């Protein structure tokens, strides 16, 4: 199966050559070629999709991700599994549908299926090597309404929201619409998941409103200039992880706040330079979080567990086009993109305190494969120093309770991926990852993971 997939990647894509032929000399396209070039596997439904979109402002998407992750060596144990996810979305444009401008209604859901959990069972990593490594469930993903004002410079969005659809969003190297990297941390940084409970610590009522776990919230965004914006949002601090329909706002669960300043480089209509994005932001959760060292102190009878009334973090993201093969008019956007990100959080109440990641993504590297991408990325995630200090304090009372290789330090990952655009609606992807210090220590051997993945748009 793997050999066949690699062979497919080397076959020139039938529709990827962007050379514009002389229309007069162009032969009529066969039905098979039209089938490969259509946007969706199921086509335009006899023109119904186009009619609903252009005349009525109704757009819908069905997108399926299939993946077969395999732990080849190291980690907790070798082995493989199947994981899949169906993403469904409906968008309504108020101007076309109801006659007033600036309104947008969005509803989406997911069906996650397969043999969960891969990382927990085979690798033991915090980052999660597979982006769709979640429990099987049918659930509501997002349900929100957005209204734009003042020539679209101000927008208010409210309803069931996911943080990763508005904040710390990569716009050039990786997104749900263009998945170049499969490790979760390159989609949304692992440090942001500090708002979850630390395993083994006193349980709290807080979690992250990230895909697929949306939560009630509201986001206000202001385009301050042509190139800059500021946005702020508030989310329920404990999203429903069953089916996404529970709404229970309470002070016990707290609230999750996000703030972001953004600068767009060379993205104006007349700009000729290479485009990029630079984002500086912060998050703040109002829930109660156990003090790390007090938990270890309580374990040896030195004190009682104390709590902080919040947790928070800072981040910086840059993704920048470094080279264009053609120009801004190129529909494939062939060329090289680089990205770099920093995140940080206080060590006294969090599992992780610092992370840095970055990488390169090249689109159209192989001639005639203009829509294929090859990506290389690296991440370093530092575990809280207070956790290691707490482990050493326990060892001072009970020698050897935490073996030397179990003392927490860091987790890292290196990922190399190639995604082939087989048709306009079908991709195949091969992905290799090296998980270093899975779980944040040397207790679990470094792992080699291979993933074969495919997507269908229908």
Helices and strands as residue ranges (DSSP letters): H 2-10, H 31-37, H 48-56, E 58-75, E 79-80, E 83-93, H 94-98, E 103-114, H 118-118, I 119-123, E 137-149, E 154-161, G 163-165, H 184-187, G 190-195, E 215-222, E 228-236, E 255-265, E 276-285, E 289-290, H 292-299, E 307-308, E 311-324, E 335-345, E 352-363, E 373-383, H 385-397, G 404-406, E 410-423, E 426-436, G 438-440, E 445-457
